[in-house]
């Protein structure tokens, strides 16, 4: 039983399942919206029109095409979130917010000093520190490393969901453009600002989790050292 494969966060199987889940959620969101747009041209109406052309095609083929399409949509959403949300969030986080997390900076600087020069460790940017501490904490198999991996997966999944809602808001505004007026621009901009703000908060919270994970590891190490004396 212990040798059975599982969908662990960060594994390839879990990644494929997440992409399929994102694609399915996007499709359901669009379908529900399109049900109330009977007099307009929507994505659902266009797809239904083309599906009728598949008369006589085996159901297994249609199901396979649908599954691959949902997987492709989820993968597209995930990759798009890097550019749409990650890039502006990183810029705002580093420049506009004028971030300083004293404890996180302290522990990463100390760890980097052990393997690099003091000047380099103190001037390393935040993005590198995030990556370094993540790899450092997950390099060994433990309950703590699993928690860090799960938190990272949740952050990526949450970012992808924000990207879905953002793209959906643009689509909904375009479909309803005839009676939205100026709101066709205001609504997507508001959604965009909220999504970036949420992702920045998520990154800060994730750094707090990694900081706590590092301190827990050090605390356990200190206890083992004291007990061995």
Secondary structure, 3 states (H helix, E strand, C coil): CCCCCCCCCCCHHHHHHHHHHHHHHHHHHHHHHHCCCCCCCCHHHHHHHHHHHHCCCCHHHHHHHHHHHHHHHHHHHHHHHHHHHHHHHHHHHHHHCCCCCHHHHHHHHHHHHCCCCHHHHHHCCHHHHHHHHHHHHHCCCCHHHHHHHHHHHHHHHHHHHHHHHHHHHHHHHHHCHHHHCCHHHHHHHHHHHHHHHHHHHHHHHHHHHHHHHHHHHHHHHHHHHHHHC
